[in-house]
Amino acid sequence: MPLLVIIGYVWPEPKSSAAGYRMLSIIELFLGQGWQVVFASAAEKSLHRADLPALGVAEKQILLNDDSFDNWLSSLNVNAVMFDRFMLEEQFGWRVEQACPEALRILDMEDMHSLRDARHKAYKAERKLTKTDLNSDIAVREIAAIYRCDITLVISEYEMQLLQHHFLVPKALLCYCPFFVDTEQIQAFSRFEQRQHFVAIGNFRHAPNWQAVLWLKQSIWPLIRKQLPLSHLYIYGAYPPPKATALHNPQQGFYVKGWADDVGQVMQQAKVCLAPLAFGAGLKGKLLDAMQYGTPSVTTDIGAEGMTIAQETWAGLIANTSEQIANGAVKLYQDEKLWQQAQQQGMRILQQKFSAIKHHSDIWQQLDSIRNNLAGHRAKNFTGIMLQHHAYRSTKFMGQWIEAKNKLNT
């Protein structure tokens, strides 16, 4: 039985973040193909982490900058290693290359960190994103990690195009791997008249989500409340800091609820989901959840990026200013015909873009093809060979220096 070792940035929390949800989906993809999976992480085990042992996935606590990792990995018969975000490839990539050189090296980007960072900086500077913004130090590191791996899982079609056309990454090094949805398991939606109020959801530790909450509080919600004075907005998300809970104000119909035990119940009770994202990257799990539970949404171009179908069809409305978002939310809330149309469009998006059956087959075919011709695949990636030769030496020696320093201090 082939073995996959995943080196995780954090322990996956599928109910807290889209990243955790997607990681669990990838684990289940490998399990479904008959693989063994070991999830290893140097992070502390969190309260809301997935019960991996219940799925048959072994857990391994590892150390940073310590050769115990090398010894452990060498003791296994590893067929593939997956790095959860480019920072983990930088930290452990050279160790993996030495301990199990024939193992397939997979990078899961989660989302494109350099794109999110560039958009955040442009947003704070109150200007549009430029091509120069994209060519940041983070981008250099992220693209280098892509080249050093055999294949990179990319969550968004937009980011697939950006990597190929702006950064000129060969398509052979990229694998489109979005969210997976079993559309046949989606249950009947609650109806328009059974729902009320608005919902917003997202992990508070994620900067785009926190900015969205501030935007709602300061600009968008007062405009909605002016037109719908009896309406409420319920904001859910893991790890709300004091600055978030301080925004809770029932008199304004603004409720900061924090952790949601059951996202499905929360979504199905709401009439409209609000996701005013001013910056970010990847695909938005909150909007996938909204579609799966039949809740139309109002979001921005960035929120809907990579999730629309033909003619920018969306499961609700797309708007980019406070006034447009508020007016769109009110219209969607009051117009039953428009609301039902948005709900149906959400289902079409799920079927066309996120069908688990289709993507499982395509992804596995690409991974299998590379595994079966790994030497030939690597030989075509000269840039990767070059980066292994030079860049790996710096990360390797830095890691060994930290390791030696740690031993001297013990």
Backbone torsions as a table, in degrees:
resi	resn	phi	psi	omega
1	MET	NA	119.9	-177.8
2	PRO	-64.1	153.4	-174.1
3	LEU	-120.8	129.4	172.8
4	LEU	-110.1	128.8	171.4
5	VAL	-107.3	123.2	176.6
6	ILE	-103.6	126.4	176.0
7	ILE	-100.1	106.3	-170.4
8	GLY	-94.0	138.9	174.0
9	TYR	-66.3	-42.3	173.2
10	VAL	-139.4	166.9	173.3
11	TRP	-73.6	133.5	-172.5
12	PRO	-63.6	132.7	177.1
13	GLU	-122.0	85.5	-174.7
14	PRO	-63.8	-21.0	179.5
15	LYS	-94.6	-3.1	-178.3
16	SER	-106.3	-30.9	-173.5
17	SER	-150.0	155.9	175.7
18	ALA	-64.0	-35.4	179.5
19	ALA	-61.4	-42.4	178.8
20	GLY	-66.6	-39.3	178.0
21	TYR	-61.9	-45.3	-177.6
22	ARG	-69.2	-40.5	178.6
23	MET	-58.1	-43.4	178.8
24	LEU	-63.6	-36.5	178.2
25	SER	-63.7	-39.9	179.5
26	ILE	-68.4	-41.2	176.3
27	ILE	-57.9	-45.4	-179.2
28	GLU	-66.2	-31.0	175.9
29	LEU	-61.6	-47.5	180.0
30	PHE	-67.7	-41.3	178.0
31	LEU	-60.4	-39.3	179.8
32	GLY	-65.9	-21.6	177.8
33	GLN	-94.0	9.0	175.1
34	GLY	86.5	18.0	179.6
35	TRP	-89.4	153.2	164.3
36	GLN	-86.6	146.7	179.9
37	VAL	-131.3	132.8	170.8
38	VAL	-118.6	128.3	177.7
39	PHE	-105.8	119.6	-178.1
40	ALA	-118.0	139.9	178.6
41	SER	-154.7	147.8	174.1
42	ALA	-91.0	-5.0	-178.9
43	ALA	-76.2	157.5	174.3
44	GLU	-70.6	144.4	179.1
45	LYS	-71.2	128.9	-172.1
46	SER	-96.2	162.6	-176.2
47	LEU	-63.3	-39.1	-172.9
48	HIS	-99.7	17.6	-177.2
49	ARG	-67.3	155.5	177.8
50	ALA	-68.7	151.5	176.8
51	ASP	-85.0	80.8	-176.1
52	LEU	-63.9	-42.6	178.6
53	PRO	-56.9	-31.5	178.6
54	ALA	-64.8	-23.6	177.1
55	LEU	-89.7	-4.0	-176.2
56	GLY	90.1	15.3	-179.2
57	VAL	-99.0	125.3	178.4
58	ALA	-77.7	146.5	178.0
59	GLU	-110.1	142.4	178.8
60	LYS	-138.5	120.7	174.8
61	GLN	-85.1	124.4	-177.2
62	ILE	-119.5	168.3	180.0
63	LEU	-112.9	148.2	173.6
64	LEU	-80.9	145.2	174.3
65	ASN	51.1	51.2	-178.3
66	ASP	-147.4	131.5	-176.0
67	ASP	-73.0	-2.5	173.4
68	SER	-61.7	-30.6	176.6
69	PHE	-64.1	-44.8	-179.2
70	ASP	-59.4	-45.7	-178.4
71	ASN	-64.7	-41.6	179.2
72	TRP	-63.7	-47.6	-177.6
73	LEU	-65.2	-38.3	179.6
74	SER	-64.9	-25.4	-178.7
75	SER	-77.8	-11.5	-178.2
76	LEU	-99.9	158.1	173.4
77	ASN	-98.7	80.4	-170.3
78	VAL	-86.8	131.7	177.4
79	ASN	-100.3	-26.2	179.2
80	ALA	-155.0	146.1	175.3
81	VAL	-126.1	133.4	178.4
82	MET	-117.9	128.7	177.2
83	PHE	-95.8	127.2	179.9
84	ASP	-89.9	93.0	-176.6
85	ARG	86.3	152.5	-172.2
86	PHE	-65.4	-26.8	-179.7
87	MET	-63.2	-31.5	178.7
88	LEU	-74.0	-31.5	174.6
89	GLU	-66.2	-40.4	177.4
90	GLU	-61.4	-40.8	-175.5
91	GLN	-74.6	-42.9	-170.9
92	PHE	-114.9	-8.8	-173.7
93	GLY	-57.1	-46.2	-178.2
94	TRP	-68.3	-30.4	176.8
95	ARG	-68.8	-41.7	177.7
96	VAL	-63.1	-43.0	-178.7
97	GLU	-61.0	-34.1	179.6
98	GLN	-81.2	-39.8	-174.4
99	ALA	-76.6	-36.8	-178.5
100	CYS	-146.1	73.1	-173.7
101	PRO	-60.9	-23.8	-177.4
102	GLU	-91.0	-2.3	179.0
103	ALA	-75.5	141.4	175.0
104	LEU	-64.6	129.2	179.6
105	ARG	-104.4	117.7	-176.0
106	ILE	-114.3	133.0	172.3
107	LEU	-108.6	124.8	171.7
108	ASP	-102.5	110.7	-176.3
109	MET	-67.6	-24.9	-167.1
110	GLU	67.6	-82.1	162.5
111	ASP	-131.3	176.4	-177.1
112	MET	-84.2	101.5	-173.5
113	HIS	-60.0	-40.0	-178.0
114	SER	-67.2	-34.0	177.6
115	LEU	-68.4	-45.3	179.1
116	ARG	-61.6	-43.1	-180.0
117	ASP	-64.8	-42.2	-180.0
118	ALA	-63.9	-42.3	178.4
119	ARG	-65.5	-38.0	179.4
120	HIS	-63.1	-45.0	-179.3
121	LYS	-65.6	-40.2	177.7
122	ALA	-65.2	-38.8	178.4
123	TYR	-62.6	-45.6	-179.3
124	LYS	-65.9	-29.9	178.6
125	ALA	-85.4	-1.3	178.1
126	GLU	58.1	48.3	177.1
127	ARG	-145.4	169.1	179.8
128	LYS	-77.9	155.0	177.5
129	LEU	-68.8	138.1	177.3
130	THR	-116.7	165.7	176.9
131	LYS	-63.6	-33.1	177.9
132	THR	-63.0	-36.7	178.0
133	ASP	-58.9	-36.2	-176.2
134	LEU	-67.8	-29.0	-175.1
135	ASN	-88.2	55.2	-175.0
136	SER	-89.6	172.6	175.1
137	ASP	-60.9	-37.9	178.2
138	ILE	-63.8	-39.4	178.5
139	ALA	-62.8	-42.2	178.2
140	VAL	-57.8	-45.3	179.6
141	ARG	-65.9	-43.2	-176.4
142	GLU	-66.6	-45.3	-179.6
143	ILE	-67.3	-37.4	177.5
144	ALA	-61.2	-40.9	178.4
145	ALA	-63.4	-38.0	177.2
146	ILE	-59.9	-47.2	-179.2
147	TYR	-65.6	-32.2	-178.6
148	ARG	-76.0	-15.2	178.2
149	CYS	-97.2	163.9	179.8
150	ASP	-79.5	-32.8	-179.1
151	ILE	-155.6	144.1	179.8
152	THR	-121.3	129.7	177.3
153	LEU	-85.0	121.7	-176.4
154	VAL	-115.3	127.1	-170.3
155	ILE	-81.2	-26.0	-170.6
156	SER	-122.2	138.9	175.2
157	GLU	-62.8	-35.3	177.4
158	TYR	-60.1	-44.4	-179.7
159	GLU	-71.0	-30.7	172.4
160	MET	-58.4	-45.7	-179.1
161	GLN	-68.1	-41.2	-179.7
162	LEU	-63.0	-43.3	-180.0
163	LEU	-63.2	-38.6	-177.6
164	GLN	-79.5	-41.2	-171.2
165	HIS	-92.8	-33.3	178.1
166	HIS	-91.6	-47.5	-177.4
167	PHE	-93.5	-6.1	175.4
168	LEU	59.6	36.1	174.9
169	VAL	-76.0	129.8	179.4
170	PRO	-59.4	138.7	-179.0
171	LYS	-59.2	-30.1	-178.1
172	ALA	-63.6	-18.2	179.6
173	LEU	-93.2	-1.1	-173.7
174	LEU	-120.5	143.2	177.6
175	CYS	-132.3	119.5	178.9
176	TYR	-70.8	118.5	-174.9
177	CYS	-139.1	83.3	-177.8
178	PRO	-83.0	-164.8	171.2
179	PHE	-66.9	152.1	176.2
180	PHE	-111.8	133.0	178.6
181	VAL	-131.9	128.9	172.5
182	ASP	-86.9	91.7	-173.4
183	THR	-64.6	-22.6	179.9
184	GLU	-71.7	-18.8	-179.0
185	GLN	-91.0	-4.3	-179.8
186	ILE	-70.4	126.9	-177.3
187	GLN	-87.6	167.9	-179.8
188	ALA	-59.2	139.3	-177.2
189	PHE	-82.5	148.1	169.5
190	SER	-69.2	150.9	-170.1
191	ARG	-86.3	170.2	-178.5
192	PHE	-53.3	-49.3	-175.3
193	GLU	-74.0	-11.8	179.1
194	GLN	-87.6	-5.4	-173.7
195	ARG	-115.4	157.8	174.5
196	GLN	-157.5	156.8	175.6
197	HIS	72.7	-179.0	-175.5
198	PHE	-116.7	157.3	177.6
199	VAL	-137.4	146.8	170.2
200	ALA	-136.3	144.1	-174.7
201	ILE	-146.8	145.8	177.6
202	GLY	164.4	145.2	178.9
203	ASN	-59.9	123.9	-175.0
204	PHE	-69.5	-16.1	179.1
205	ARG	-76.8	-11.7	-178.0
206	HIS	-91.9	118.0	-171.9
207	ALA	-53.4	-43.3	179.0
208	PRO	-60.1	-34.7	179.4
209	ASN	-68.7	-41.7	179.1
210	TRP	-65.0	-40.5	178.0
211	GLN	-64.1	-36.3	177.7
212	ALA	-63.5	-39.6	177.8
213	VAL	-62.9	-43.9	178.4
214	LEU	-62.8	-41.7	179.6
215	TRP	-62.3	-43.5	177.1
216	LEU	-60.6	-48.6	-175.3
217	LYS	-64.0	-46.6	-170.9
218	GLN	-82.0	-32.8	-171.4
219	SER	-128.4	-49.9	-169.0
220	ILE	-76.1	-48.8	-175.5
221	TRP	-63.4	-40.8	176.2
222	PRO	-57.3	-35.1	179.3
223	LEU	-70.7	-39.1	177.3
224	ILE	-67.7	-45.2	-177.4
225	ARG	-62.9	-30.8	178.3
226	LYS	-64.1	-35.5	-179.9
227	GLN	-89.1	-29.4	-180.0
228	LEU	-126.4	75.3	-170.6
229	PRO	-64.2	-17.4	-179.7
230	LEU	-100.7	3.1	-177.3
231	SER	-80.8	158.1	178.9
232	HIS	-124.2	151.4	172.4
233	LEU	-121.2	122.5	179.1
234	TYR	-108.0	122.5	-177.2
235	ILE	-109.7	121.1	-179.5
236	TYR	-116.7	154.3	176.1
237	GLY	167.0	151.4	179.0
238	ALA	-74.6	149.2	172.8
239	TYR	58.4	53.1	177.0
240	PRO	-70.4	124.4	177.8
241	PRO	-79.7	167.8	178.7
242	PRO	-55.7	-35.5	-179.7
243	LYS	-65.5	-23.6	176.7
244	ALA	-82.2	-48.4	-179.8
245	THR	-63.8	-23.7	178.1
246	ALA	-67.4	-17.4	179.7
247	LEU	-81.4	-12.2	-179.5
248	HIS	-57.6	124.2	-177.3
249	ASN	-151.6	91.2	-178.7
250	PRO	-58.2	-31.6	179.6
251	GLN	-62.7	-28.2	177.4
252	GLN	-94.7	1.7	-177.1
253	GLY	70.9	23.5	-175.0
254	PHE	-113.1	105.7	-172.5
255	TYR	-114.1	118.3	175.3
256	VAL	-96.5	105.6	-170.7
257	LYS	-95.8	-22.4	-179.3
258	GLY	79.7	-141.0	-174.0
259	TRP	-60.2	135.7	175.9
260	ALA	-108.3	116.3	179.2
261	ASP	-66.6	-34.6	-176.9
262	ASP	-134.6	98.8	-179.1
263	VAL	-63.0	-37.0	179.9
264	GLY	-60.1	-43.8	179.2
265	GLN	-64.4	-43.2	179.4
266	VAL	-60.8	-45.5	-178.2
267	MET	-67.7	-41.7	-175.5
268	GLN	-71.4	-20.2	177.7
269	GLN	-81.3	-24.7	-175.9
270	ALA	-85.4	151.2	177.3
271	LYS	-89.1	-35.9	-177.8
272	VAL	-140.9	137.5	174.8
273	CYS	-99.2	132.4	179.0
274	LEU	-109.0	128.9	-179.9
275	ALA	-141.7	71.4	-178.0
276	PRO	-81.3	83.0	-175.7
277	LEU	-93.4	117.9	-177.5
278	ALA	-85.4	-21.9	177.1
279	PHE	-154.3	171.9	-179.0
280	GLY	142.8	-173.2	-179.5
281	ALA	-157.0	176.5	178.6
282	GLY	70.6	-160.0	176.3
283	LEU	-106.2	151.4	-173.2
284	LYS	-100.2	111.4	-177.7
285	GLY	-61.2	-33.7	179.8
286	LYS	-62.0	-35.1	-179.5
287	LEU	-78.6	-30.2	171.7
288	LEU	-65.1	-44.8	177.0
289	ASP	-58.6	-43.6	-179.3
290	ALA	-58.8	-43.9	179.6
291	MET	-67.0	-38.7	-178.3
292	GLN	-67.1	-24.3	179.9
293	TYR	-109.5	15.1	173.1
294	GLY	68.3	31.6	-179.7
295	THR	-107.1	107.4	177.4
296	PRO	-58.4	152.7	-174.5
297	SER	-133.3	157.6	170.6
298	VAL	-119.6	122.7	-178.9
299	THR	-144.0	-179.2	-179.1
300	THR	-96.0	176.8	174.7
301	ASP	-58.6	-41.2	179.8
302	ILE	-67.4	-38.0	178.1
303	GLY	-62.1	-40.4	-176.8
304	ALA	-88.1	-4.8	-175.9
305	GLU	-55.0	129.6	178.0
306	GLY	78.0	2.9	-175.2
307	MET	-121.4	-4.3	179.9
308	THR	-86.8	165.2	173.9
309	ILE	-117.4	-159.8	-171.6
310	ALA	-47.9	138.3	-179.7
311	GLN	56.1	35.8	177.2
312	GLU	55.7	34.9	178.6
313	THR	-63.6	129.7	-177.1
314	TRP	-128.5	157.6	-179.8
315	ALA	-85.4	52.4	-177.1
316	GLY	150.5	-128.2	-178.6
317	LEU	-134.2	148.1	177.0
318	ILE	-114.4	127.6	-179.4
319	ALA	-150.4	159.1	-171.2
320	ASN	-130.6	1.6	174.3
321	THR	-121.4	161.1	-179.2
322	SER	-56.7	-45.1	-178.3
323	GLU	-65.4	-44.1	-179.4
324	GLN	-65.5	-41.4	179.5
325	ILE	-65.2	-45.6	-179.5
326	ALA	-63.6	-46.7	-179.6
327	ASN	-65.0	-39.1	177.7
328	GLY	-65.0	-39.9	179.1
329	ALA	-63.8	-43.2	179.5
330	VAL	-65.8	-42.6	179.5
331	LYS	-61.9	-45.7	-179.6
332	LEU	-65.6	-35.0	-179.2
333	TYR	-68.4	-32.9	-173.6
334	GLN	-98.9	-24.0	-173.1
335	ASP	-97.4	100.4	-175.6
336	GLU	-62.3	-39.5	-179.5
337	LYS	-64.6	-45.5	177.4
338	LEU	-63.0	-39.9	-179.8
339	TRP	-62.3	-46.2	179.8
340	GLN	-65.6	-38.4	177.4
341	GLN	-62.2	-42.1	179.3
342	ALA	-64.6	-40.7	178.4
343	GLN	-60.6	-43.8	178.7
344	GLN	-66.5	-36.9	178.0
345	GLN	-65.4	-35.2	176.6
346	GLY	-60.8	-41.3	178.9
347	MET	-65.8	-38.4	178.0
348	ARG	-65.4	-39.5	178.2
349	ILE	-61.8	-45.0	179.0
350	LEU	-59.6	-44.0	-177.1
351	GLN	-69.4	-39.1	-175.2
352	GLN	-83.7	-33.3	-172.4
353	LYS	-108.7	-23.6	-170.2
354	PHE	-128.1	23.2	179.6
355	SER	-64.3	119.3	-178.0
356	ALA	-60.8	-42.5	-177.3
357	ILE	-59.3	-47.1	-178.2
358	LYS	-65.0	-50.1	-174.7
359	HIS	-70.1	-36.6	177.5
360	HIS	-56.6	-45.8	-178.6
361	SER	-64.1	-47.3	-177.5
362	ASP	-64.7	-44.7	-177.9
363	ILE	-65.6	-45.7	-177.2
364	TRP	-65.8	-36.1	177.6
365	GLN	-62.1	-41.0	179.4
366	GLN	-69.0	-44.0	179.0
367	LEU	-63.1	-42.1	179.7
368	ASP	-64.1	-41.2	-180.0
369	SER	-61.2	-42.4	179.6
370	ILE	-69.1	-42.9	179.1
371	ARG	-59.4	-38.8	-177.0
372	ASN	-76.2	-12.5	178.2
373	ASN	-139.2	49.2	-171.7
374	LEU	-64.2	-42.6	-179.2
375	ALA	-62.7	-44.4	178.9
376	GLY	-65.9	-38.7	178.3
377	HIS	-63.0	-44.1	179.6
378	ARG	-68.1	-35.3	-178.7
379	ALA	-63.1	-27.9	-179.9
380	LYS	-81.5	-11.7	-176.9
381	ASN	-101.7	71.7	-176.1
382	PHE	-65.3	-36.4	178.6
383	THR	-60.4	-40.1	176.7
384	GLY	-63.0	-41.5	177.3
385	ILE	-61.2	-43.1	-180.0
386	MET	-63.2	-43.0	-179.4
387	LEU	-68.9	-32.4	174.6
388	GLN	-62.6	-39.9	-174.1
389	HIS	-69.5	-41.6	-174.8
390	HIS	-102.6	-59.9	-172.9
391	ALA	-62.8	-34.9	179.8
392	TYR	-62.2	-33.5	-178.9
393	ARG	-61.6	-41.1	-178.9
394	SER	-66.5	-45.6	-179.9
395	THR	-68.2	-36.0	178.5
396	LYS	-62.9	-51.2	-175.5
397	PHE	-68.4	-33.1	174.9
398	MET	-63.1	-44.5	178.7
399	GLY	-62.5	-41.5	179.7
400	GLN	-68.9	-34.3	177.9
401	TRP	-65.3	-44.2	178.5
402	ILE	-63.7	-41.3	-179.8
403	GLU	-61.6	-45.8	179.6
404	ALA	-63.6	-40.4	179.7
405	LYS	-64.0	-41.4	180.0
406	ASN	-62.4	-39.3	-178.2
407	LYS	-68.6	-33.9	179.3
408	LEU	-68.1	-27.5	-177.0
409	ASN	-87.0	-3.6	-179.1
410	THR	-101.8	NA	NA
